[in-house]
């Protein structure tokens, strides 16, 4: 696990990320936060026996993520055609966002298991670029348009972190549906549905 994580950061960072993510998920995620020392200590005492299981699960999930990341890096390095430059640049940017040194604490627990599928979708996209570079560029323009709007949500003071995350990963599902449909998507997703949902959020926030 440390060797696979090494291109991202050192062993100390990996240990910190695992401990932080396991602790958060074990004691606090999807629970009301304790408001004083007594409540905090009670929470720790109630759930400390679950911590090892969270740590083991996170290590297993991260191992799959990092192995798939390695496969995608190899596919990117093999995609040397000048015609593929724009697609390769986009996928590299996507990879940096999805699997950063802080991946465990930047990715909701419910989404972490989906990261390998997102990465495999990027590999599929690369493997099927030949003969469809023009179509890929057209699809990328559509994704870029949505991505700009999702980023605007992230920067808006009235948009919650949860709202941003919801659209952030809905966009990843749309990427799968757009570039690698045979891999399957989670839930119902399409450009039309994404447009409808983000438009409703933009109206709610007064962005339009």
N, C-alpha and C positions, 0 to 999 in steps of 0.2 A: 504494500500500500504506500509506503514511504517513497519507494522508487518511482511509482506512477505519479505521485504528487509532486515530486522534486521539480519538474518543469514549471510548476506554479509557485512554489515556495518551499521553505525548509521544513525539517522535521518538527521543529518547535512550533511553527505555525500550525501544522497538521494536528499536533496534540492539543493545542489551544482550541482549535476549531471543533474538534471532536468533543472535548470536554464541555465547551460552551453550548454546542447544539444539543448534546445529550442531556445536559442539565436543564436547559430551557424546555425541551420537549417533555422531560420527565416531571418537572415540578410546576411549570407555569403555562405552557401552551394550551390555549382554549380553556383556561381557567381564570377566574377573577384574581387579579394580582393582590398579594397580601399587603396590607397598609401599615403594619407595625411589626416590630421584632417578634412579638409573641405569635402572631399569625404566620410570619415567615418560618419561624422555627417549627411550628406545628405542621406546616406544609412539608418541610423537609423530612420530618420524622414520619409522616404518613406515607410518603412515596419513595423514601431512599432505597427500599428494597427493589424498586423497579429500574434503578439507574443502570445497572449492568446490562439489562436486556435492551435498553435504549441504545447504549454504547455499541453493543454487538450488532444490532440492526443497522445503525448508521454506518459502521465499518463495512458491512456487507453491501449496502446500497452504494456507498462511495466507491468501493472496489469496482463494481459494475460500471458506474459512471466514468471512472478514470480509464478503465480498459477500453470503453467505447470511444472516449476522447482520443486515446492513442490511435485507434483505428481511423478516426476522422482526420487526425493530423497527417497520417500516412497517405490518406486519399487526397488531401489538399496538396501535399508535396508532389504527388504523382500527376496532378492536373496542371500540366505545364503549357498547354496550348495558349497562345496569346488571346485567342477568342474567348477563353474562359476567365480572363482576368477579373472582370466585374463580378461574376458569380463567386469566384474564389475569394475575392476581397469581402464580399457580403457574408459569406459563410465563416470566414475567419473572425469577423466582427461578432457574428452570432455566437460563435464558440467562446469568445472572450467574455461575453455577457453571461452565457449559461454556466460556464465552468471557470469561475474565477477562484483565486485563493480562498475567498470567503464563501464558497458555494454552499456549504452546509448551513450557514446562518443567513444567507441571502435568498435561499430557496425554501418555500413553505414545505413542511414535512409531507403534506399530501401530494406535492408536486415532484419531490425528489426522485421518486420511483419512475417518473415519466421522462426524466432527462435523457436516459439512454435511447428512448424512442425518438426524441427530438434530434439527437445526434445521428442516429441511424438514418433518419429522414434526410439529413444533410448529406450523408454518404450516398444515399440513393439518388439525390439530386445531382451530385457530381458524376455518378456513374451513368446517368442518362442525359447528360448535357449534349452529347454529340447529336447534331442534326436538329437541335431545338434551342440554340443559343438565343435566337430572336424571341421565341416564345418565353424563354426563361427571363429575358430582360423585361418583357412586358409584364410578366407576373411580379417581378421584383419591384417595378414601379408601383404597382398596387399595394404590395406589402409595405414599401417605404412610406407611402401616403398614410397608411394606418399607423405605422410606427411613430411618425411625427406627431400624430394626434395622441397616441398613448404617452409619449414623452411630455406633451403639454399637460396631460392629466397629472403626471408625476410632479410637475413643477407648480401646479395650482394649489394655493393655500387651502382651499376648501375641499379638495379631493383627499379622501382617506388613503392611507397606505394600502389597505385591503382592496379598495377600488382599483388602484393602480396595478397591484399584483394580479388581480382578476383579469384585467385587460392585457397585461403583459403576457400572461401564459395562455390566454385565449388566442393571442396573436401567434404564439408558437404552435398551437393546434391548427390555426389557419395555414401556417407554413407547411405543416404536414399534409393537410388537405390539398394544398396548392401544388407542392413540389413532389410529394411522395404518397399519394393517396392510397396505394396498395398496403402501406404499413398500418393504415387504420387510424382513426381519430377518436378522442375521448369526448363523448357528448355530441351535440348537434352544432356544427360549425360550418359557416360558409361566409363568403365576402358580404353577401346581402345581409345575413344575420349579424355579422360583426358591425357593419355600417349602422344598422338599426339600433344596436345596443349602445355603441359609443356615441351616437348622435343623441340618444336619450340622456346619457350622462352629461354630455356637453351642454345640453339645454338646461339640465338641472343645476349645473354649476354656473350658468350664465356666460358660457364661453361663446355662444352664438346667439 
